[in-house]
């Protein structure tokens, strides 16, 4: 079947293809807008990030993340003998070592952007990066 015959037999009208292409392009508009605003916010708040360590929903410690800070480690020990070694290097954080079985938290690697999380489910440990100016009161998460 030739192209002209296909177009003639189809139910497409002359403006259908341009409208479909326009809608496909417009579907990427939110991605572009949110990408631009996220980069703008990250550049403004680059020195105001905080990593919050929570165990079973309770805040244990806050780590200030700034590019001019030295690298250090923090060891969290549970009463059951579970432990996590958390490494803070400048403006990023990771779990360097843990004695959980699956090691998902260790393989997660570095977290440095606002809203990123590191989770160790066996130990009920969550590290979340927040913007320090909001204070972490309204993080948008449903518990």
Secondary structure, 3 states (H helix, E strand, C coil): CCHHHHHHHCCCCCCHHHHHHHHHHHCCHHHHHHHHHHHHHHHHCCCCEEEEEEECCEEEEEEEECCCCCCEEEEEECCCCCEEEEEEECCEEEEEEECCCCCHHHHCCCECCCCCEEEECCCCEEEEEEECCCCCCCCCCCC
